[in-house]
Amino acid sequence: MPKVRYFRVFSPPPLFETTRFTSLFVSLVALFFFRHHLFVWSVFAPKIVYDFFHTVPTTLIVLLHSVLPRLRFL
């Protein structure tokens, strides 16, 4: 009978990803409600761009980090 290998996978705390998504969501809601105000496009639009380009790679890294050790062929 072959031995079964178990991987101990380190998963980062979900709190970090939750704060990233919460920040992005709150910014999008503020942008939606105040979309006709000129100040919003000078403050919230760049913040949304920064939040988006920080959240997407971070999420991909967390997903890869949690999925790659579970693949059998690696």
C-alpha positions as CSV (number, residue, x, y, z in Angstrom):
1,M,0.0,0.0,0.0
2,P,1.5,3.4,-1.0
3,K,2.1,6.0,1.6
4,V,-0.1,9.0,1.4
5,R,1.7,12.3,1.6
6,Y,0.0,15.0,3.5
7,F,1.0,18.6,2.9
8,R,0.8,21.1,5.7
9,V,-0.4,24.1,3.9
10,F,0.2,27.5,5.4
11,S,-2.7,29.7,4.7
12,P,-2.4,33.4,5.4
13,P,-5.0,34.8,7.7
14,P,-8.2,35.7,5.8
15,L,-8.3,39.0,7.7
16,F,-5.8,40.5,5.3
17,E,-7.8,39.6,2.2
18,T,-11.0,40.7,3.9
19,T,-9.6,44.1,4.6
20,R,-8.4,44.4,1.0
21,F,-11.8,43.6,-0.4
22,T,-13.6,45.7,2.2
23,S,-11.5,48.7,1.3
24,L,-12.1,48.2,-2.4
25,F,-15.9,47.7,-1.8
26,V,-16.2,50.9,0.4
27,S,-14.4,52.9,-2.2
28,L,-16.6,51.6,-5.0
29,V,-19.8,52.4,-2.9
30,A,-18.5,55.9,-2.2
31,L,-17.7,56.4,-5.9
32,F,-21.2,55.2,-6.9
33,F,-23.1,57.5,-4.4
34,F,-21.0,60.6,-5.1
35,R,-20.4,60.0,-8.8
36,H,-21.6,63.5,-9.7
37,H,-19.3,65.3,-7.3
38,L,-16.1,66.6,-8.9
39,F,-14.0,65.8,-5.7
40,V,-14.8,62.1,-6.0
41,W,-13.0,61.8,-9.3
42,S,-9.8,63.4,-8.0
43,V,-9.7,61.4,-4.7
44,F,-11.6,58.1,-4.9
45,A,-10.8,57.2,-8.5
46,P,-7.1,57.0,-7.9
47,K,-7.7,55.2,-4.7
48,I,-9.8,52.6,-6.5
49,V,-7.1,52.1,-9.1
50,Y,-4.5,51.6,-6.3
51,D,-6.8,49.3,-4.4
52,F,-7.6,47.2,-7.4
53,F,-4.0,46.8,-8.5
54,H,-3.1,45.8,-4.9
55,T,-6.0,43.5,-4.4
56,V,-5.8,41.5,-7.6
57,P,-2.1,40.4,-7.3
58,T,-2.4,39.8,-3.6
59,T,-5.4,37.5,-4.2
60,L,-3.6,35.7,-7.0
61,I,-0.6,35.1,-4.8
62,V,-2.7,33.8,-1.9
63,L,-4.6,31.5,-4.3
64,L,-1.4,30.1,-5.8
65,H,0.1,29.7,-2.4
66,S,-2.8,27.7,-1.2
67,V,-3.4,25.6,-4.4
68,L,0.1,24.7,-5.6
69,P,1.1,22.5,-2.6
70,R,-2.1,20.5,-3.1
71,L,-1.4,19.6,-6.7
72,R,-0.1,16.0,-7.0
73,F,2.3,16.5,-9.9
74,L,4.4,19.1,-8.2
